[in-house]
Amino acid sequence: MTLREVRHYLIENKNMMWSISMCLLAMTLTIFILNVTLGLAVHFFDYTQSILWHVLSPYLLILLLLIIGGSAAYEFYVFREGGHSLAKQLNARKLLLLESTPEESAALKITDQLAEKFALQTPSLYVLPDEVGVNALTAGFHSKDIVIILTWGALQNLDELELHGLMAHEFNQILSGEAIENTKLKILYSGLTTFSQWGSKIAKLGFKPYQKNKRHKFETILVAIGGVIWLTGSMGILITRFIKYLTLSRRTFRNDLKTMQLIDSHANLQTLLRIYVHHAGSQIHSVYSEAIAHMCFANSLSPQSWMNIHPNIEDRIHRLNPLILQDSQLENLKKLQSRDLFNLFMPMDEYEDEFHVSWTSPQPLPLLRLSPISFALNDAIKPLNPEIRHNISRPELVQRALQTATGSREVMVAILMIRQYREFIPPDAAVSQAIIDALLNMDGRVHVQIFHEACGNIGNMPASIARQFLTRLALIIQEDGEIGLLDALLLERVKYELNLMPMHTPSALEDVKPQIVRLIDALLHVQQINSPNQLEVRERILQSILTMQEIQQYSEISDEPIDLAEILNDIAGLLLRDRLSILGVAEMCLWGDRIITQDEMDVLELLYWRFGFESDNIVEQMQKKNSLMII
């Protein structure tokens, strides 16, 4: 055994002895308080009896020791299979790759990646199917029986970045040995929490929320008995929570920082922000939520509960990055839209670094383009097959330009300029006329493909130069005071390549409905359909997303200046299912019964990418649909 292993063994045993001492203290306090409470009742009927030691004290002592000792022994027996036993106790479902949904597959993939990165045996993954809160916990004694248990809400509401932050926190607990310690604490404190759990289970027998016509004939008695048992056991719960609060509450901040350092990422901060805006928070509605509270990523109890082991989400976010709460304290995420979001997520020691200063859209902001840029007829009918478009021959001048970073930037400028003016290029345009002529002699449907290739070849450049280049492109696409969605999405792609993409702030659906309406308006004006039909389609889409009162509020298309980049960033912070819902409604209402054009295909592909999804499958499906419709 190496010196490091010996040291780790001694520290682990020291921590365990401290935990056992605290558990014994909690048991002593519980027995003492219950004995005194019973003594008060005995003294009321018999004044000769002492409150501290009375005629019923020996029987109470024996009964409590039997319950506490028996519960701990039973838990120790139940946990013979390690974390799998806890998963079984919580009625969790094991995730298997061959039987998993896309969200479950993403979680399994992230688990495999992290296990490989940290050279650990891949832990089994379980899900609590009835828990809508966003939470997770890790349990087990050895590498072969370590499991990670996620709530259904975590799988359904977190995107891959946020799920990566959640899983990284659980792997940090495995690496630090905290997962093993937490499992042992669950067994140690079980004697103080089991009695209350019995009461909850008995009381729940009287509730049949999904069987309204089948009422239990003893439901009143069951609820009353369960309530009394729970109330009796609540003293153990209170003492346990108090001891855990004193001994375990400080480690949450430490684990957050260690997780951030472990993965060199702010993913766990994104996870905390998502929990903050999620309607159900991190609460777990289970009779075991008290017993597993110290094992969870975030508070599994009600936020109003006393002495929660985990600090509230606002405090954790503030500890990881104080700047994000400097003005708003996260009371309203809408206030953050005017903040420099990219800087908000930078580590404190890097905050002043010029590289991390975000780019902002040039002022004045443009209006939304109310009609598509005119293209030749063949550009607006059928999109090219992606493989054909990628391999189509290009003029030699364009090919040479794409071989250098400077030439690639010139090609990008030329393509955006052609998209705006098409028939007329200003004579004073600071771009090679030869490149413009070469591009004009090509099929316009290939331009965006060339733009993507050029974007990948621009190379690294100083942050100040990168922002100047981005401003140059932005001024081109809003030269006439208007901006279209495809041009804005192409600019987002450039920001991504230049590492100037702001990190999205998780947001609630109610807070970004105005932005969703503006995005729908921008989508409509990419379509090659007439104005009356556009208004009809717009109303149909809004009915799928907004309430009737909100539809009246947004009945007219706004003519205010718009920052499409900010709108895209706000919507990218929505829950996973909300983003998918918006994209699904757009597909159904915009392209459900008509041929999709090349511009529309490019917009759809870039929208999926910007909102964090793979776009290859949707492009392939749209190509097949187009072929069927043409036939």
N, C-alpha and C positions, 0 to 999 in steps of 0.2 A: 504494500500500500504506500503510495507516494505521500510526501509531506502535505501536498495540497488536498488530497483525499482525506487524510487524517484531520486536517484543520476543518474541512467541510463537515466531517462526521461529528467532531466535537461541537461545532456551532449548531448543527442540527439537533444534537442531543440536549444542548443547553437551552435552545428555544423550546424543545418539547417539554423539558422539566419545568420551564417557566409557565408553559401553557397548562400543564397538569396542576401546578400550584394554583394558578388562577381559577381553574375549574373546581378544585377542592374548596377554594374560598367562596366561589359562587354557590356551591352546594351547601356549605356551612351557613351562609347568609340566608339562603332560602329556607332551610330547615328551622333556623332560629326565628325568622320572621313568622313563618306559619305556626310554629309552636307558641309564640307570644300572642298571635291573633286568636288561636284557639284558647289560650290561657285567659284572655280577656273575657271570652264567653263563659268559661268555666267559673271564673272569679265572680261574674255577675250573678250566678245561681248559688255559688258557695263561697262566701267571703273568707273562709279558712284556707282556701286553695291559693298557692302562689301563682303569679302570672308567668314567671320564668320556668317553673317546674311544678306541674300539677299532676293529677291522677291519670290523665290521658296522655301525658308526655311520652312514656315508654312505648305505648301502642302506636302513637303518631310517628315516633322516631323509627320504630321497626318497619312500619308501613312505607314511610318515605324512602328508607334505605333499600327496601325490597324493590320499590318502583324504580328508583334511580339506578341501583345496581343491576336489576333485571333488564331494564331498558338498554343500558350500556352493553351488557353481555349479549343481548339479542342483536343489537346493532353490529357488534363485532362479528357475530356469526353471519349476519346478513351480508356484511361487506367482505366476505371471504373471496369474492370474485373482483374485488377492487371497484374501479369506477363503473364497470358494467352493472354491478349490484345497485349502485345509486341510480343509474339510468333506468333500471327495471323498477326501482322503488318509485321513481317520478313518472312512470308510464311513458318514458321517452321511446321514440322509434328510431332504430338504427338506420343510417343512410347507406345505401348500397349503390354503386355506380350504375349498374345495369338497370336498376329500378328507380332512378332518381329523376326529378324534374330539372329543368335548366338551372334554377336557383340552387338546388341541392348539388348539382354537378359542379357549379362554380365554387361552392364551399369545399367540396372534396378536392378540387384541383388546388385551391389555395392551401389546404392542409398538407397535401403532398409536397407542394413547393416549399413551404416553411420547414417541413420535416427534413427534406433534402438539404435545405440551406443550413440547418443547425445540426445535421448529422444525428437525427433522432429517429427512433422507430415511429412510423406514422400512427398517431393515436386514432382510435375509432371515433366516429362522429355520430352524434345522436341529435334528434330534434324533439322539443316539447310541442306537440301539435296544436295544443289549445291555448298557447300563451301568445298574445299579440304584442306584448312589450318587447323592446329590443334588449336582449341580455344574453349572457353566456357564462358557463362555469366549467371548471376542469377538476377531475377527481381521479384517484387511483393511488396505488402504492408502488407499483413497479412499471417499467416501460411497457410490459406486455398487457397491463390492465389499465393504463391511463386512457381516459376518454374525455372528449370535449362535447358538452351538451349545449346546443343553441336553442333559442326560442324560435317559434314559427315566425314571429315578428321580425327577428333578425334576418332570416332568410328572405322574407318577402319585401323588406323595406330598405335593405342596404345594397348599394351597388358594390362592385368588386373592390374599389379603393377602400370604402368604409368597412366592408367585410374583412379585408386584409388587416385593417387596424385592429378590429375586434379579435381576430384569430391570433395576431401577433402578441396581444396582451396575454392570451391564454398560453401561448408557447413560452412567453417570459416566465409565467408561473411554473411551468414544467422545468425550465432550465434552472430556475432559482431554488427549486425544491419546495416552493410554497404550495403547490398542488397537493403534494403528499401530506404536508403539515395541515392543510385545510381539511383533508379527508379524515385525519386523525382527530381534529377538533370536532368535526361533525359527530364522531362516535362518542367522544368525551362528554360533550354537552347534551347528548341525546336524552340522558336521564332527566334533564330539567325541561326539555321541550316536548317530550313524548306525551305527557299527561294532557297538555293543552291540545296536541294533535288529535288525541283520542276524542276530546270534546268537539273539535271541529268536524271530525269524521261522523260522529253520531248526529250532530246538528244537521249536517248536510244530507243525511238520510231522509230528513223531513222535507227537503226541498227537491222538487222535480220540475225545474224550469222549462224543460222541453216536453213534459207530459202533463199539460194543463188539465186534461180530462181524467187523469189517473192520479188522484191525490192519495197519499199514504194515510191510512186511517189512524195511525199513531203519530202523525207529523207534529202535532203540538207537543206531545209528551217527549218525542225525540229531540225537538229543538230546545225544550226546557232543560232536559237532562244534559244534553250536549253543552248548553250554555253554562250550566252550573259547573260541569267538569272543566270546561275551558277557563272559567273564571278562577277556579281553584288552582289550575296550572299556570295562570297568567303571572303569578308571583315568580315562578321559575323562569318564565320568559323575560320578565322585567330585569331580574338579577343577571341573567345570561347576557341580555343586550347591554346592560350597564358595564359588565366586565369586558365584553368584546369591544365596546366603544372605547374604553380606557386603554386596551392593549393592542387593538388592531386598526383603529381609525386612521392613524398617521401613515400607514403603509400604502394607502391608495395613491397619494400624490407621488410617492417614490416609484411605485410601479408604472404610473403614467409616464414619468420621465425616463425610466429604464426601457420601456417599450419603444419610446420615440428614438432613443439612442440605439436600441437593438436593430431596428429596421432602417434607421437613418431616414425617417419619413414622418410626415405629419398625419399619417392615416388615422391614428387613434384619436387625434383631435377632430378629424372629420366625423368619426364615429360618435364622439361626444356631442358634436353639434347636431348630428342627425337625431340622437336621442332627445335633445332639448326641444326640437321642433315636432317630434313625433307625439301624436295625441295621447298615446298610452304610456309614454315614457319608457321606463325599464322595469316596471312592476310585474311580478310574477304572482298570479292568483292561484296559489296552491297551499295545502295544509303544511307543506314542507318549506314554504318560502322563508320562514323564520330560521329554520335549521340550516338552510343553505345560503343565508344572506352574506356570510363572510367569504363564501366561495365565488360569488358572482362578480362580473365585470363592473356592474353598477348596482345601485340600490334595488333590491328585489321587493322591498316593502313599500307601503304607501309613503309618499313624500312628507305627509303630515305625522308620520310615526316619530316617537321620541328616540333620541340617541341612535340614529342610523349609523351603521358602521362606515358606509361610504359617504363622503362629503357630497353636497348637492352638485349638480352638473355645472352650474355657473362657476362655482369655486374651482372645479377641476379645469375648466376651460381657461379661467383666469390664471391659474398656476402655470399652464402650458404656454400661454401667450397672453400677457396682461393687456396688450394693445387692442385685442379684439373686443374688450369690454370697456375700453377707456371712456367712451362717450355714452354708449347706449346701454351698457350692462346687460346686453342681450334681452332687454325687455321687449324689443320689437325688431325683428330681423330686417324689416323694410328700411330701417334707418341705416343699415350697413351698405345699402346700394350706392350711396354717395361716397362711401369710403374707398380708399385704395385697397381693394380686396387682396391683391397679390401680396402686398406688404404685410397685411394682417396675419398671414400664415408663415412669415419668416421668423426663424429663431432670433432671439434678442441680440445675440452677438453678431448676427449678420444683417441686422436691420438697416444699418447705415451703408451697406455695400451697394455701390451704384448698380451692380448687375441685377439687383432685386427691385429696382424702381420700376413700377409698372408703366405700361403705355396707355394713354388715354386718347379717345377719339378727338380729332381736330374740331375746333369750334368755328362757326356755328354748326350745330348738328343739322343733318339733312332731313327732308320729309320722306315719307315712304313713297317709293315709286308706284304709281297707280296703274301702270300698264307695262307689259313686258317690253324689253328692248327688241326692236324689229330685227328679224333674221331672214335669210333667204328661205324659200319654201322647204328645201330638203333638210334644213336645220331643225325645222319645227314639227316634222312628221314622226319619224321613228328613230329611237336612239340606236347608236351602233353597239354591236356586241363588244363588251369590255376587252376581250382578247384581241378582236380585230382592231379596235381603236388603239390599243396599246402597241400593236405591231405595224400599223399603217405607216407607209413611207413618208418621210418628212424632207423638206428642202435641205440641201446640203448646208446652207447658211445657218439654218435653225439647229441642225445637228452639231455643227461646230460650236455654236453659242452655248449649247447645253453641256459642253465638255468643261466649261470653266464657271466658277462662281459668279464672276462679273457678267459673263454672257447670259447666264441663267436669270440673273436679276433683270437684265435688259429685256429678255423674252417675257418675263412676268409683267413688267411695266407695259410692254407693247400689247399683250393680250388683254389686259384690263382696259387699256385705252381704246382698242378696237371694240370691246364690248360696250363701251359708252358711246362712241361716235359712229362706228361702223362705216359710214359712207364718207366721213370727213375727219381727217386727222389734222389738228392744228399745226401750221407750219413751224411754230416755235416750240413744238413738243420736244422735251429733252430725252429723245429716244431714237435709236437707229431707224431711219426710214427704210433701209434695206430689209431689216427684220420685219417691219410692218408689212411691206409689200409681199415678202415671202409668206407670211401668215395669211394675208388676204387672198392669196392664190390657193389656199388649202380649204378643205371642207371645215366649216366653222364648228362642227360637232367635235372636232379633234382638239380644239383650242384648250379646253379645260383639262384634258388628259396631258397635254404638253405643259400646262401650268403646274400640275401635280409633279411631273418629272423635274421641272425647273426648280420647284420649291424644295425638292429633296437634294438639290445640288448647290444650294446657295452657301453652304458651309457655315462655319462659325465666324462671328464678327463681334466686335466690342458692343456692349449694351447700348451705348449712346448712338453708334452708327446703326444698330438694328432698329432702334426706335425712330431714327430719322428715315430709314428706308420704309418702315411701316407707315409713317405719316405720309410719305410720298405716294404710296399706293392708296391710302385712304382718301387723300385729296383728289386722286384721279376718279375714284368710284363715286364721289359725291360732288364732282365738278359742277354739275347742273343743279345742285341743291336737292337732289333726290338720291335714294339708295335702294337697291334691290336685294332680295334675300340671297341669291346665289353669290353676288359680289361680296356681301358681308361674310358669307361662309368661307369663301376663298381667302379672305383676309384672316379669318380665324385659323385657317390652315397654316398661313404664314406665321402667325403669332406662335402657334405650337412648335414649328420648326425653329423659331428664334428664342424659344424658352421664355416667351413673354405672355403666355396664356395664364390668365388669373385662375387661381383655384376656386372652384365653385363653393359657395356657402350653402350648406343644406337649408332648404326653405320649405315652408308649409304651402299646400295648394292654395289656401285662402289668401295668402299674402301675394301670390304672383298671378292671380287671375287677369289683372290688366295687361301684364306682359304676354300671357297666353293669347289673349284677344289680338294683340298687335302682331304676334307671330302668325296667327291664322290669317290676318289681313295680308301679311307679307307673303304667305304661301299662296293665297288666292291670286295675287297679282303676278305670280310666276306662270299661271295657267294660261293656255291658249284657248280661252272661252270668253264669250261676250259678257258685257257688264250685267245685264239682267240675270243671267244664269249665275254669275259670281255672287250676287246678293242672295239668291235663293240657296246656293250651296253654303254660303257663310252662315245663314240662319240655321240651316240643318246641323252644321258643326257645333255652333254655339249651344243649341238645344241639348247636345250630348254632353256638354261640359258645365254649363252654367244653369242656375235656377231661373225661373221666369222673371223674377225681379231683377236679376243681374242682366238678363238679356235686354230688358228695356233700358238699362243703364248704358249698355254698349251697343245700342241699336244703330248708331251712326258711326261711320269710320272716322277715326280721329285724324285731324290734319295738323297735329302738333309735331314739332321736331322729334326725331327718334334716334336712339342709339341701339341698333340691332345687336351689337356685340354684347352690351349689358343685358339686353333681354334674353339672349341665348344663354348667357352665363347664369342668370337667375333661374331659368327653367331647368338648366342642367343640374341644379341643386335640389330638384324635387325628388320625392320617393321614386324608387325604381318602377313601381307599378303605375304611378302617375305619368311618368315619362312615356312608358309603353302605351298607356291609354291614349295620350295625346297623339302619338305617332299612328296608333291604330285607327283612331277616328279620322285623321287626315288621309290615310290611305283609302279608307272605305268611302269617304265622302268626295274626295278629289279625283281618285283614279279607279273607283269601283266599276265604272261603266264606260270608260273611254280610254283611248290610246294615250300612253304617257310619252311626252316629248323628251328630247335629250336634256334640255335645261331642267325639266322637272325631275328626271332621273338623277342628275347631278345634285340637285337640291336634296332629294330624298336620301341619297347616299351620304352626303355631308351632314345632314341632320342626324342620322343614326350615329355617325362617328362623333359628332359634337356632344350628343347626349349620352355617350359612353357605351354604345352597342356596336357589335360587328355588323357590317353592312353588306357583306358578300352575298349572303343568302337572300336578302330582300331584293338586291339587284337582279339576281338570277330568277327569282319568282316573277318580277315585273317584266323581264325579257320574255319569259314563257307566256305570260298573260298577253303581252303585246302581239306575239306571234299568233296566238289563238284568235285574237280579236281581228287581226288583219285578214286571216284566212276566212 
